[in-house]
Amino acid sequence: MQAMEGEQRVVVVSGAGISAESGIPTFRGVEGYWQVGSKNYHPHELATLSAFRRQPREVWSWYLYRRGVCLRAEPNAAHHALVRLEQHLNERFTLVTQNVDGLHGRAGASREQTYEVHGNIRFMRFDDVGELDPRLIPEELSTDWARGRQVHDDEINYLRHACGVLGRPHVLWFDEYYDETRFRYDSTLRAAEAADLLLVVGSSGTTNLPVQVAERVSERNIPFIVVNKDVDSYFVDLAQHSQTGAVLIGNASEWIPVVVDQLIKAM
Ligand code: NAD
């Protein structure tokens, strides 16, 4: 990698693949599915506001199970390496993560430079009573949640507002829209416009904002690095068709520390 002079800015987009080696399943394999009664649901069916309106207990049970998986997982070498890059670049670094698992923050990523554009599974919100700020899900709710276990009546009460309204997970669902207040939409696009290098890791490219980031960056012909275990990803395709794109096929925990070392030397 050539030395890059001046005040270059780096944007990193991370997806579920960066946390796969921490033991958090992506939405792709069979582990992503969730059984309710005799029916098996794909995440794209359950991670929606309409599913929550129809069957809030089932959706909460799935989220409380996944919250437990995320809280028991530990950040891996890829999360830690990105923290080193942030500490080297400071405000010239922006991390846009699709992950709701909070592992970047637990590795040491700062709140200021990390945009959790799909929310955080440890938090809940009370949109229905007009409360904008997410609250931490009460610790009384166990993190040791067996797969398939349904939330009980006494537990669901921890998820209610004082007025009785049921809260919802603080995530962006597939049938919802990004905004700035909760999901840093405008800030993310501004960071993409100002970027001098984009690194995308562990994402298939099925969600809107990360795709917009990559497209804006690739139009400007700036360096664009994609790390993915699989060649079958929208971002791999985009990088392969871009003059300034580079594709590294393999595990995030192996590639990201190497890429970060090179960037730190170059910037
Ligand atoms: P995805 O499941 O659609 O794709 C994951 C990508 O990661 C795939 O392209 C896969 O090839 C790649 N991958 C898997 N293991 C890898 C590894 N070890 N190293 C490098 N790459 C690897 O996930 P997505 O694109 O992030 O988005 C889908 C949605 O799923 C998002 O909205 C996200 O919020 C949500 N999600 C989040 C989590 C989490 O927070 N950890 C987990 C599952 C899904």
Residues whose N, C-alpha, C, O or C-beta is under 5 A from the ligand:
A	BS01	NAD	G15 A16 G17 S19 A20 E21 I24 P25 T26 F27 R28 Q98 N99 V100 D101 H118 G202 S203 S204 G205 T206 T207 V227 N228 K229 D230 D232 S233 G250 N251 A252
